[in-house]
Amino acid sequence: MFEIDPSAKTDLKPGTLYAIAGEEGWIYYGRVAADKVIEFFRRRDRHVAAVDDIITEPVMTAVAVVHPSIGRALRAGLWKKLGRAPLAKSVDPRMIVQWPVGALKVSVWRGDTLSHETMVHDPAIQDMEIIAAWDAEHHIPKRLTADFGAEPAEWHIGGPIWRERRFKEELARRFPEQRRLPPDWVSTND
């Protein structure tokens, strides 16, 4: 979608703003946060918008993107560096959830510090991000479609706890012999 630049390199200085080629011709925007995750704005356009207009939008989601994949996406013309934009003055460390495979008990982290443990069906954590690293080329365009929520997204896109729970429930429905839910599972339909 953007010009291919074989010499483009990842810039992870806080405030670096990128345009991202999304699905169906949409352009999304992301900014490097102080903790090096990418904050994606709740905005999409058909043509690249002005930096001042982009940064007035709220942050839709913040995810860890595999840093080398950003460079690959830049060189392939899937991401484009737009410059730098100031960050908010005081940003609390974001809350993320560590969900071990096969477990219902999860650990909630505030930045690099363990905050507390709880159960995966705890209503207070449903919008929190699961600890994961996303690929700029292969995962982020589909993830942005799912997060924006204006049109249907692929059913298997993870991210926040609530969406990952629905994914596990759908796997159990499709493959009942291979993907059973634990007996104390609390459904997202409850």
C-alpha positions, 0 to 999 in steps of 0.5 A, spaced: 500 500 500 505 504 501 512 505 497 517 499 498 523 502 502 528 496 502 533 500 507 527 502 512 528 501 519 524 500 525 524 506 530 522 505 537 523 512 540 517 513 544 512 517 540 514 515 533 508 514 529 506 509 523 501 508 518 499 501 517 496 498 511 490 494 514 485 489 511 480 492 505 484 498 503 483 501 510 489 505 513 490 505 521 495 508 525 500 506 531 504 510 536 510 507 540 509 508 547 514 509 553 514 501 554 515 500 547 508 497 545 504 500 539 498 504 541 493 503 535 488 509 535 481 508 534 481 511 527 482 509 520 482 512 513 482 511 506 488 516 505 493 518 510 491 523 515 495 529 518 499 527 524 495 532 528 488 529 526 491 522 528 493 523 535 487 527 537 483 520 537 483 515 543 487 509 543 483 503 541 488 498 543 496 497 545 499 491 544 506 488 543 509 488 536 515 483 534 520 489 533 524 486 527 517 485 524 516 492 524 522 493 520 520 488 515 513 491 514 516 498 513 521 495 507 515 491 504 510 497 504 505 495 509 507 500 514 510 507 513 513 512 518 510 518 519 514 522 524 513 523 531 507 525 536 508 527 543 505 522 548 501 523 554 504 526 560 503 521 565 501 514 563 500 508 568 503 502 566 498 498 562 495 492 565 496 485 562 494 478 563 498 472 563 494 466 561 497 459 562 495 454 557 489 449 560 489 454 566 483 458 569 487 462 574 491 468 571 496 473 573 495 480 572 501 484 571 502 492 571 507 493 567 513 488 569 510 487 576 505 482 578 499 485 581 494 479 583 492 473 581 484 471 579 480 467 575 479 468 567 472 469 568 473 475 573 469 481 570 474 486 571 479 483 567 475 482 560 478 488 556 485 487 558 490 484 553 493 477 554 501 477 554 502 476 547 507 478 541 504 480 534 507 480 528 506 487 524 505 483 517 501 477 518 497 479 525 496 486 526 492 488 520 487 482 522 487 484 529 486 492 527 480 489 523 477 485 529 479 491 534 475 496 530 469 492 530 465 495 524 465 489 520 466 482 522 473 479 523 475 472 523 473 468 529 480 466 531 483 473 532 485 473 540 487 479 544 483 481 550 481 476 555 473 476 552 475 475 545 480 469 547 475 466 551 470 466 545 475 463 541 476 457 546 469 456 546 468 456 539 474 451 538 470 446 543 464 447 539 467 445 533 472 440 536 468 437 542 473 431 542 479 434 542 478 441 545 474 440 551 473 446 556 475 445 564 468 443 568 469 449 572 469 454 565 464 460 566 461 461 559 462 468 555 454 467 554 453 467 562 
